[in-house]
Amino acid sequence: MIQVQQLCKSYRTNDVLSNLDIAFQHEGITAILGPNGSGKTTLLKCMLGMVLPDSGDIRINGSSILHKYNYRDQVCHVPQTPHFPENLTGHELIQMVRDLRSGVTRENDLIQLFNLKHELDKKMSRLSGGNLQKLNLLLGLLYDCPLIILDEPSTGLDPLSLQNLKAWLLQERDHGKLILFTTHIMSFVEDIADHIIFLLDGTIYFNGQLQELLRHEQEEKLERAIANILKPAL
């Protein structure tokens, strides 16, 4: 579904992505991992058209997406840090998104999933960090899209909400969706990821299944395997 070809991106003298080649299949959940500054968020932003690469290409279903926008109707995106106008309520934000984008929403299911029924009449300035993140997830997952991109989706979630998010993503996978996400929570990866891509200094260190990575690093837990990878860089 997605082909990343020789992708390069630099910010002044900092090479964030260097000749990246990745192919994402038509369905399944892929965790994009790596230390801070490894290029994870930049890669996702390039896929979303929020950042233009210096060179290379990104193709979805065979067509380049560079300098285009129509493909975004097929993408659900949950950003890492939500920035909402403090004077608006959750209901008003949902209505704003519905006014900007056509299609059938899954609003009621997501309100129930994240227990937001009694939070949506409150202004953003009155919501806790956890409820802001749950609203961020609701807005990002509002539409039924074949591609779902989430940047650190578990940040600030309580255990029940995290469990519900995992169940929702697994259900979406079983419906044929392609899901890409970043996280620093390795247990989250172990619970839902079918595939792992590990970025290091803007290049691919590992691309494969969880068990392959554990065998390669001779560890039983992903957290320890990742720590082994990062030791030479410390």
C-alpha positions in Angstrom: 0.0 0.0 0.0 2.8 2.4 0.9 6.3 2.5 -0.7 8.9 4.9 0.7 11.7 5.2 -1.8 15.2 6.7 -1.2 13.6 9.3 1.2 15.9 12.0 2.5 15.2 14.9 4.9 17.6 17.3 6.6 17.2 20.3 8.8 20.2 22.4 8.2 23.2 20.1 9.1 21.0 17.5 10.8 20.3 14.5 8.5 17.0 13.2 9.9 16.2 10.7 7.2 18.8 9.2 4.9 17.9 7.2 1.8 15.1 5.4 3.5 13.5 2.5 1.7 10.4 0.8 3.3 7.4 -1.0 1.9 4.2 -1.3 4.1 1.8 -4.0 3.2 -2.0 -3.6 2.7 -3.0 -4.5 6.3 -1.6 -5.1 9.7 0.0 -3.1 12.6 3.5 -1.8 12.3 5.4 -0.1 15.1 7.9 2.5 14.0 10.5 2.7 16.9 13.7 4.5 17.6 15.3 6.9 20.1 14.4 10.6 20.2 15.6 12.3 17.0 15.8 9.1 14.9 13.3 10.4 12.3 10.1 8.6 13.3 7.8 11.6 13.4 9.4 13.2 10.4 8.7 10.0 8.4 5.1 10.1 9.4 4.8 13.8 8.6 6.2 13.1 5.2 3.6 10.5 4.6 0.9 13.0 5.7 2.3 15.8 3.4 3.1 17.9 6.5 6.8 17.8 5.7 8.3 17.7 2.2 11.3 15.5 1.8 14.5 16.8 0.2 14.6 13.9 -2.2 13.0 10.5 -2.8 9.3 9.6 -3.1 6.4 8.2 -1.2 3.8 6.2 -3.2 0.4 5.0 -2.0 -1.3 2.3 -4.1 1.3 3.0 -6.8 0.8 6.8 -7.1 3.2 9.5 -5.7 1.7 11.6 -3.0 4.2 14.4 -3.1 2.6 17.8 -3.6 -0.8 16.2 -3.5 -3.6 16.2 -1.0 -6.6 14.1 -2.2 -5.2 10.9 -0.7 -5.6 12.3 2.8 -9.3 11.4 2.7 -8.1 7.8 3.1 -6.0 8.6 6.1 -6.8 8.9 9.8 -4.1 10.7 11.8 -3.6 11.1 15.6 -0.8 13.6 16.2 1.6 13.3 19.1 0.6 16.5 20.9 -3.0 17.9 20.6 -3.3 21.6 20.2 -7.0 22.6 20.6 -8.4 26.1 21.0 -9.0 26.5 24.8 -12.4 28.2 24.4 -14.0 25.4 22.4 -15.8 22.4 23.8 -15.4 18.8 22.7 -18.7 18.9 20.9 -17.7 22.0 19.0 -14.4 20.5 17.9 -16.2 17.3 16.7 -18.6 19.5 14.7 -15.7 21.5 13.2 -14.0 18.3 12.0 -17.3 17.1 10.5 -17.8 20.4 8.7 -14.3 20.1 7.2 -14.6 16.5 6.1 -17.3 14.4 4.5 -18.2 10.8 5.3 -19.8 8.7 8.0 -18.3 9.2 11.5 -17.9 6.8 14.3 -18.4 9.4 17.0 -20.8 7.5 19.3 -18.6 4.4 19.3 -15.5 6.4 20.2 -17.3 8.5 22.9 -18.3 5.2 24.6 -14.9 3.6 24.0 -13.0 6.4 25.8 -15.8 7.3 28.3 -16.0 10.9 27.1 -19.8 11.5 27.3 -19.6 13.8 30.3 -16.4 15.6 29.1 -17.6 16.9 25.7 -19.5 19.9 27.1 -16.4 21.2 28.8 -14.0 23.7 27.3 -10.5 22.5 26.4 -9.0 24.6 29.2 -10.9 22.5 31.8 -9.9 19.1 30.5 -7.2 16.9 32.1 -4.2 15.8 30.0 -5.6 12.3 29.8 -9.0 13.5 28.5 -7.3 15.8 26.0 -5.5 12.8 24.7 -8.7 10.7 24.5 -10.4 13.6 22.6 -7.3 13.7 20.3 -7.8 10.0 19.6 -11.5 10.4 19.0 -11.0 13.2 16.5 -8.2 11.3 14.7 -10.1 8.1 14.5 -13.5 9.7 13.7 -13.7 8.4 10.1 -13.4 4.9 8.6 -10.1 5.0 6.7 -7.9 2.2 5.3 -4.7 3.9 6.6 -4.4 4.9 10.3 -1.3 6.8 11.5 -0.7 7.4 15.2 2.2 9.3 16.8 2.6 8.3 20.5 -1.1 7.5 20.9 -0.8 6.0 24.4 0.6 9.1 26.1 -1.4 10.1 29.2 -4.0 7.3 28.9 -5.2 5.5 32.0 -5.0 1.7 32.0 -8.6 1.1 30.9 -8.4 3.6 28.1 -5.1 2.1 26.9 -6.7 -1.4 26.9 -9.7 -0.1 25.0 -7.4 1.6 22.4 -5.5 -1.7 21.9 -8.8 -3.5 21.4 -10.0 -0.9 18.9 -6.7 -1.0 16.9 -6.7 -4.8 16.7 -10.3 -4.7 15.6 -9.4 -2.2 12.8 -6.5 -4.5 11.8 -8.9 -7.4 11.5 -11.0 -5.3 9.2 -8.1 -5.0 6.8 -6.6 -1.6 7.9 -3.0 -0.7 7.7 -1.9 0.9 11.0 1.4 2.7 11.7 2.3 4.0 15.1 5.2 5.3 17.1 5.6 4.8 20.9 8.1 4.6 23.7 5.9 2.1 25.5 7.3 -1.3 24.6 4.5 -3.3 26.3 2.1 -1.5 23.9 4.2 -2.8 21.0 4.3 -6.3 22.3 0.6 -6.4 22.7 -0.5 -5.3 19.2 2.3 -5.0 16.7 2.6 -7.5 13.8 5.8 -5.8 12.5 8.5 -3.6 13.8 10.7 -1.0 12.1 13.5 0.4 14.2 15.1 3.7 13.0 18.5 4.7 14.1 20.2 7.9 12.9 17.7 8.3 10.1 18.3 4.8 8.7 16.6 1.4 9.2 18.4 -0.7 11.8 15.7 -3.5 11.9 12.7 -4.3 9.7 10.9 -7.5 10.7 8.7 -9.3 13.3 9.0 -9.0 17.0 10.3 -12.5 17.6 13.1 -11.9 15.0 14.3 -8.9 16.9 14.2 -10.7 20.2 16.3 -13.6 18.7 18.7 -11.2 17.1 19.3 -9.4 20.4 19.1 -12.6 22.5 16.5 -11.2 24.8 13.0 -12.2 25.9 11.6 -8.7 26.4 11.4 -6.0 23.8 12.5 -3.3 26.3 15.7 -5.1 27.0 16.3 -5.8 23.3 15.9 -2.0 22.5 18.2 -1.1 25.3 20.9 -3.4 23.8 20.6 -1.7 20.5 21.0 1.7 22.0 24.0 0.9 24.3 26.6 1.7 21.6 25.0 5.1 21.0 25.1 6.1 24.7 
